[in-house]
Amino acid sequence: MDKSCVAPASPISDPESRRFNRLDAVWLLFLAGLAALPPRWELHKQFILLAIGAVQLLESWLISRFPKRGVSYVVLLKILLATLLIDHTGEVGINSSYWPIYFLPVVTAAIYCGPWMTLLWTLLSSAFYCAYLYPAMLEYELTTDALSYLALRIMFFFLAAMIVNRFAEQSRHQTALYRELAERLAETNRRLEQAQAEARRSERLAALGQLSAGLAHEIRNPLGVIKGSAEMLTQKLQHSDELARELAGYISTEVNRLSALVTEFLDFARPLHAELHPTDLTALLDRVLKTVSDRWTGKPVAVERAYANNLPPIPMDESLCEQAFLNLVQNAYEAMEVNGGALRVEVQRATRNEHGGTEVRFSDTGPGVPEELREEIFNPFVTTKKSGVGLGLSIVSKIVDGHHGSIHVDNRPQGGAVFTLFFPFESASEPRPVLATTSD
């Protein structure tokens, strides 16, 4: 019974619906008018009307306080109070001029309940009203016209209940449609904002790539001259001033470092195309984890694997994805370099924008990504490391984008970063161009 009489969540959850409003004032005026009508000096009548007014004012609060049974409590209280009212407003209750008070519980049930529950509550209200038929039959003769008149009143109860219930059902249906539409619009706006952010990032990457390529070529030539001159200077000063020879060595070393940096810029600017082939993702991840673990010399890092069973092969460029995974795993290890920690790698099926695929999640116990950098972490030249130029994660992002996937970062509640990558099971026939790989 109660499951079919639960009020809509929207008006009840709204604090404004539980405040005194103009409609409540109309109810009070209506009840005050009833109180002013005969019998005026019947105290029981006045107290019952006061109780009906209190129930009406507290209706929203009662229903919100008892979400499952509040409607039943309110309707039942109104039925009982209506029954008491007609008992004190006429010598014979069934002849009371206040019989329309039963419309109050009937309409309340119609507003909040479904059709069948509305019929049941209307039937119960009618039964309470007809209960006064028995004492009337003890004193008066029940004629056919009286029965017809009583049946007419009962039919009006059901007619009012069905009309109000129909409008209430339509209102609830429209409210559900509007709520669903609002949710769809919110999701569409979210996707649009995400697409705009990705488009802006792609534009920045393209512009930076062109700038990097031009600067790298312009810088590489003078670096070659400086390096050659430094080597010649070192040879000439081999048996001369020790300090001069040491300074020439510094020049050569720093030129080599700048040359490596220029190479990274060129790799960043050079577009490549992902060659997608069915790949065993878990085997690739195991190989990456072993490679990073074998090279690691810092504090111990425990690796936990959580791979779903029966995963199909994923269309991907194995070499590019291996480099992307290497970058992410290496970053996770370096984030836990001081105190050590744990790295959890999860692989499971997932759905993004109604497309099935595989989700890969890297969770570490490091310090996490600062809030102010979370939106910018995949942009070039953004890094939390003391060394590095901040190209690694931007290239990882481009690799994932070239596979028509997605990547985002969050922080774990207990600390640490979580990088989540999504690769679709089905990829477009023409893979997107991606950039050459490099490490941060």
Phi, psi and omega in degrees: 000311186290331184294333181269359181236061176249125183291153176303146185287328189296310181287329184283323180286347179279122180301331181297331182288344182260007179261159177294128181228185185294324179297323176297322178297321177297319178299315181296321177296320178297315180292324176296323176296319176297322181293331182279346180274158179298148355280121186286326189261017174275103185296322179300320179299314182295319178294322179293318177297322177297319178294321178297318178298321179294317178297320180295319180291326182268006185303308182297321180295317180297318182291322178288329180287325179235081188301326185275323186240002182300318180298317180298319178299314183295312181297317180296319177299318180293323177297315181295316180293323177295320178296317178294324183295312182290339177290333183254013181235022177188152178298321175242119188306320186290342177264005182298139177290351181267014182303330179296352179299340178291344175296335182297306176293327181296313181292322178300315178297321181295327181289319190260338188254168173282175184302314184292319178292326176298318177297319180295316179294322177295321177296319179294318177299317179296322180295319177297320179294316181290345179299335179280358178290326183295308178297330177293323180292337179287336183251334185231160177273132181272111182268168178294322179295322179294319178297319179296320179294320177295317179298324179296318178298316180298319180296325177293326174303310183291323179297313178298319181299315183290322180294312180296319181296323179298314179294323179294319179297317178296320179296317177296321179296315179296322178297319178296319179295317179296321179294318178296320179296319179297320178295319178295319179296320179296318179293321178296318177298320179297315179295322180296316178297320178295317179295321178295320178296318179294322179295317178297320179294321178296321178295318179296319180297318180296315180295317179293325178297315179296318179297317181296318180298315180296314180295320182299316179295322180289328182279327186298321183296309178295332177295320178297320178295316180297318181295315179298319179295321180295320179293318178296320180295323179295318179296318182290330182264018185298325181245019181252221185298125181296319181294318179296320179295323179292319178295322177296324176295321177298319179300315181296318181295315182291328176295320177298320179295317178295325178295320177296322179294320177297320178300320177297318178298319179294319177298321179297323184276344186273117180283142173232167178242133180286128175265103188273128176220150177303127187227141174282102187295317183293323177295322178296317179295319178299320179294318178296315181298320179293320180298312181293320181297320181294329182270349188284134180238004181272201180297153184299141177234120178275133182251127178243128180253135177225084183259132174289154181275156173057042175281134179285161174300144182255132176290114180202161172273109190297319183292318179294316180293326177298318179294321178297315179295320177302318181297315182292317180293319178298318177299319180295316178299314182294330177293335180253021187296324187286310187247359186074188180161208183223141176241123179250127180245119182243140175228126181206163175289150180204169179229131177228123178052044177067018177245128178283152180185197181239137179252131177245129184232126177250116181240123178243173181249028179280198182285348182084181180259128179304144184303320184288344181257355187295325179280342185251358191297334181267002174279151179294149177069020174249120183209153175257001181273154176289328177242160182109162184249359176077035178258342188300306184290329177294325178286323174303316179299319180292325178296314179296320178296324177294341176263012180062030179252199180212158178214139173209163184236142174223170173251139177289146179302325181270006178108143180110160182262152177230114175259123182244123179244143178235128177240123181288152177292325180245130181247162178293155182294328179254104181294150179286147176291141177233174184262159176299158187265154174201164178259150179287000000 
